[in-house]
Amino acid sequence: MVVKGLGIYAVARLLRTPHAEALERAVLMAQGGEFAFVLYATAASVGLIDGAVNAVFTSTVIISMVLTPFAMMVLKRLTPPSPQSLDGVEVARDLKGSVLVIGFGRFGQIVSQPLLLRGEDVSIIDNDVDMIRAAADFGFKVYYGDGTRLDILHAAGAEHAKAILVCIDKPDAAMRIVEHVKAEFPLTPLLVRAADRSVAIDLMKAGVDYQIRETLESALLFGRATLDRLGIPQEEAEELMDEVRRRDIERLDLQVVGGFYAGKQLLKGTQPMPVPLAPPRQEGRAGNEAAAAAIGKGATEPEGA
């Protein structure tokens, strides 16, 4: 594998392939190929090699295949990521927009539209150079900058913004931005995209002004459209969707206080809740005021609430 890899690397470099790419090719292609199995079997069948040698050769190829993904993992750890070229991309510096948008993927692009239609001065930063160049083709000015860095937030004009919108899809990075903003710009409204329910709970605990799960509204609209296709009367469909929203908000509030499994009685499942074989000796008691309020409401709600 070492000899084969060196040979592949040498050929790649002779063909003017960049060092990092040539090294990746060498590691990826150093393994034995599947054709070796056919070759060794044919050689054994005509008596060029015996069964023992065939077994050794075949085992060697199998081991090389097994080692390849681990070799790639080691290579990625030992080689630094190639720096992005910033040709034609402007770095965030001295921005003073009334709204700062961090992250301009599919979510941030839609979020920006009502603001831009109203004529707001929107500053946009992202750390994906390819996306920044693609956005320019559609008439967007996006600046290069990593929102998880406090100096970049200052350069992007966070202290001048009337609102900061975190639209990235990486929960850990979003939380780092939230921590910086809450510490440095605590009076600035902070609105954050949440990847899922658990992230939304963490954001609420962190004190953001607004959070929304990225799939929430689309899922609700999808469910509403399904009710329409089933012929459910409009008034009944609206009541059902209002009930879904109410339960979701109430459950989320309970989860912030009581943990991820709090408020699960507000979910309508596909199977009935288990009933104890014998009545409990003592009545259940709520652990906090929020849970007590939820239990009080649940007593008057239909089965499965």
N, C-alpha and C positions, 0 to 999 in steps of 0.2 A: 504493500500500500504506500509506503514511504517513497520507494523508487518510482512507482507509477505517478504519485502525486507530484514529485519533483519534475518529472517529464512533462506532465500537463501544465504545470506552472511555467516552465521554460518556454513551451510552445505558445502559451497565452501571452507571455511578455514579448516574445518575438513578433507577435501579431499586434503589438501595441495596446494590449488590454491593460487597464489600470491595475495597480498592485493589489488592491483590496478585492477586486472582482476575480483576478487571476488566482488569488489565494483561495477564494471561496470555491471556484471551479475545481481546483486541485483536491481540496478536501472532499467535495461532494462526489467527484468522479474517481476517487482512488479505490473504491470498492471493486470487487469482482463482479462481472456481469452474469445475467441469467444464462447466457449462451454457453458459459463454461460447463454447466450441468450436461448439456447435450454433447458438448465436445468430449468431456471426460467419459461419458457413457459410451460414446462411439469408439473412443480409443480403447476402452476396456473390452468392448465386444470383438474387436479385431486383434486383440492380444498385444497392443502396444504398451499397456500398463495393466498391472494386476488389480484385483479387487481392493487390496489394502491401500495401494497408492491412490486409487480412485476415491476411496473413502476419505483419505487425508486431504486430497485436492478439493473435494466437494465441501468438506468441513471448513477448509480455509476460506473458501468463497463465502460460505454462510456466515462465518465469524466476521469477515470484512463488511458484510451488509449490516450486521448487528452493530458494529462499531461506528458506522458512518453517522447516524444521528447524534451520537454522543460526541464525536469529533466536531460536528457542526456546532454543538452547544458550547464546547470548549473554545472554538474559534471565535464565536460571538462574544464570549466573555473576555477574551484576550485582545481583541481588536476594537479600538474605539470607533464609535459611529462616525461615518463620513460627514464632514460639515456641509451644511446646506449652502448653496450659492445664493447670495442675496442680490445678484445682478438684476437691476430693474425693480427691486423691492425697497421701499422706504421704511426705515426703522422709526418706531414711535418716538417722538421727541417734541416736547412743548405743545402738546395737544390741549385744547381748551373747549371741547364739545360739551353741550349741556347733558348729553347722555353718553355713557361709555359702555360699549358692547364688547365683551370678552368672549371670543370664539365666534367664527362666522361660517359654521357648517350649515347643514340643512335647517337646523333649528334657528340659529341666529339670523339667517337670511330672511326667514318669514317674520321673525320678531321685529326686525328693522323696518319692515314695510309701512305699518301705520305711522311710525315715528317720522320716516322720511316723507311720506305723503303729507303730513302736517307741517313739514318744513323745519323740523327740529335739527339742530346741529349735532349729528351723531358721529362720534369717534369710534372706530372699529379696530381692534387688534386681534391677531392670530399668530400662532407660531408654525403654521404649515405654509411653506413657501409656495408649493404647487397650488394650493387653494387660493392664496393671495393673487397669484398670477391669473388663475382662472376667473376669479371674481372681477378682476380688472377688465376682462373681455366683456363683462355684462354691465360695466359702468360703475362698479363699486371701488371706492378708495379704501383699501384695507392696509393697515400698518403692521409691520412685523414686530412682535413683542410677546414675551412669556408672562401672562398675567399672574403666575404664582410668585413672581419676584416683585418685592416692594418697590425697588427703584424703577421698574417698568411701569408700575401703577402710577407712580408720581409723573413719569415722563408722558404717560397717556392721559394725564389731566384728571386723575381720580379726585383730587381735592377741589376741582372746579365743577365737577359733574353734579347735576341735580338728581341723577339716578345712575346706579351701576348695575348692569345686566350680565350675569354670568351664564353663558350659553354653551359651555363646553360639555362633552359627554364623558369625561373622566371624573368620577366621584372624588378620588383622593385629591386631585388638582383643584377641583371646585372648593373643597373644604379648606385647602391652604389659602385660596383667594379670599374666602369668607373670613378666615382668621385675620388676615392682613387688613381687610377693609374694616372689620369691626374694631380692630385695635387702633388704626390710623385715621379712619374716616367714619366714626360711629354715628354721625348725624345724617350721613348720606343714605337714602333709601337703597336697599340691596335686594335685588330680585334674582333668583337662582333656579336654573333648570335642574330637576332631580331625575336621576336615572331610574329609580324605582322607589317603592314605598319605604324601605329601610333608610335610603338616603334622604328622603323627604323628612323622616322623623329626626334624623341627625341635624338636618338644616334648621328645622323648627327649634330644636334644642340650642342650636348655635345662635338663634335670635335673628334670623334673616326676616326681612319685611314681607317677602312673598316667595313661595316655592310652588312648583307644579311638576308633577310627574310627566315625562315627555309623551307618554302614550295615553294619558288619562282622557283628554278631550276627544281624541280620535276614537278611542274605544267606546266612549259614551255615544258619540254620533253613530258609530257602527251599530250599536245595540238599538238605538232609536230607529235607524233605518230598517233594521230587522223587524221591529214591531210594526212598522208601516207595511212591510211586505206580507206580514201575517194577517193584515186586515184589522188590526187592533184600532178601535176608534181613537181619534186624535186626542180627545180630552183624557181618556184613560191612559194613553201612551205618555202624555205629558206628566200625569200624576205618578206613573211608575218611574219615569226618569228623575223626577224631583225627589222621590223616595230613595232611589239609588244614591243620588248626590248627598242627601241628608245623612244617610247611614254611613257613607264613606267618610264624610267630614267628621261625624261624631266618633267613628271608630279610630280615625287618625288622632284625634285629640286624646282619646283614651290610651292609645299606644304610646304617646309621648310621656304620659304619666306612669302607666303600668306595664310597659314593655311590649314587645312585638305581638304577643298572643292576646293582649287585652282587647276587649270589645268584639271577640270573635262571634258572640251571639248576634251581632248585627249583620253577619253574613248569611245569606240565604243559600244553604247547601243543597246538594242533590240527594241527600239522604237525611232521615230524621235524626235529631240529636238523641244520644243514648239516654235511656231512662233507668234510674237505679232500681234494683230488684226489691229493695226495702226502703221505706221512707227514712230520711236522715234523722238522727236523734236530736240534733240541734239545727236551728235555722241558720242559713248562711248569712254572713255579714260582709258588707263592702269594706274594702281596705282603704278607700279614700272617698272624698266628696264626689269626684268625677264618676267613679264606679257606681256610687250610690245613686247618682242622677240617672245613669244609664240603666240601672236595674229598675228604677221607678218608671222609666219610659217603656222599658221592655215588657212590663206587666200588662200594658194596654195594647201592645202591638200584636199582629197576627203571628201564628206559629212560624218559626224559622227566622224571626227578626234578630 
